[in-house]
Amino acid sequence: MIEVKDLVKSFDGKTVLHDVSATFYTGKTNLIIGQSGSGKTVLMKSLVGLLQPDSGSILFDGRDLVTMPLDDVKELRKEIGMLFQGSALFDSETVLGNVMFPLVMFTDKSREEILERAHFCIKRVNLVGSEDKFPSEISGGMQKRVAIARAIALNPKYLFCDEPNSGLDPKTSIIIDELLSDITHEYGITTVINTHDMNSVLGIGENIIFINKGYREWVGDMTQIYTTANEALNDFVFATELFQQVKNYVTANGHTKQPDKQ
Amino acid sequence: MLITNSLATFGRYCLFIKRVFAIPDRWGVFARRTIAEISKLGIDSIPLVIVISIFIGAVIAIQMQLNITSPLIPAYSTGLATRDIVLLEFSNSILCLILAGKVGSNIASEIGTMRVTEQIDALEIMGVNSCNFLVLPKIVAFVMFMPFLVIICIGTSLIGGYLVALFTEIITVTKYIYGLQAFFQEWYVWYGLIKSLFFAYIIASVASFYGYYVKGGALDVGKASTDGVVSSSILILLFDVLLTKLLLQ
């Protein structure tokens, strides 16, 4: 579990995050949503330690990232997997090389054990047969799956995903969402997903944190979002006619998915 | 303002270098990466060095002969002057200015692209010291391989002059070869090799620094590449003066 308490972050005197508090639960898909410029990327970067907050605390199962010594931060990072918006795969490495990378850098396993684990992760994301291809030779969706395989190679306790569906077609987006959701439940990972894909919000949002103008405005799950009275959240999630119709339908007929049963 | 900015950049460079010269997490990975960089930065530069050196060696020989017209100056002076120009300046300073363009832009654009595509962030989040992981193998590889490039440059430049003697009537082969051997000072070779080590370090570290701190997109990678080449070229010229003063006087 990750607990964020009273997080404040500003740039050049302009406060981007105002006393944000949130809890990200283990074994659940935790979504951070909000408009562009709302501060969700700053929150995500603060969570993974790429930005140092002005004040507040970020507790990884009780360990405060903000006040932690650098050596402990280095150790903590071995428990973190991250999926970047652009996949961030190493261009000079093959698919197999990318997945093997964290295993080579941070474990004392033999080459055979590393290969076995890498092949297992590649199989888990359904990429068998692409091991020897370079990132430039595979599609965007496949790159995302390689990035997921790399992120889970070390059995992380925490998985962060920045806009995992960015640039993907709707069908591939659903595949990635389902993969992230399955992995989260299967391995009991604390998964934090930064997104403004409404399909993800309504499809896998077990714990949704809505950030608006740097404030945490709303917390709930994908079933509660249909009945929220929060005007900014309604405007954001149900902005299109299609999603407005979905809301009307679900409000009238009830939700078919229950987050706890997933 | 210019002084403040320069000092701030120098300070940032020092902090960057402090991170670069940390102990590698995995010596095996470091060794493999260094060998790969020797191939990419060093061995891949050999054809360029050979082509440039042959032509410049030939041009130096022709120009020397055409400018030495006095009957009081012996004819073998062409070989001697060609050799000393190559040993003292061309094989190290001029060669490194040329390599600053090729290798420097290669390094800055590679690391800059890794920055804008979040590959460096990915390394940092994994807990890898990205400065050390990416830059140290490049610096070690290029500094280690530079003396070989200098020696290749010296050899092929003198061959360029020899070809002029062989295929033209400007100077005879015998006099050219006699000139190459006349009044030879071994220290000139060491002087060139020592200078080249400093220049190799400047090229690799400065280009890496500009690439590492790129912000933005493709345009900024191009700008960082240019800044890296310009800055390392200016530093090479500055250190050329300082090292010449220190080593030859």
Interface residues (C-beta under 8 A of the other chain):
Chain A: V48 G49 L50 V73 K74 E75 R77 K78 I80 M82 F84 Q85 G86 A88 L89 F90 D91 F101 P102 V104 M105 F106 F160
Chain B: D25 R26 V29 T113 M114 T117 E118 Q119 D121 A122 E124 I125 M126 G127 V128
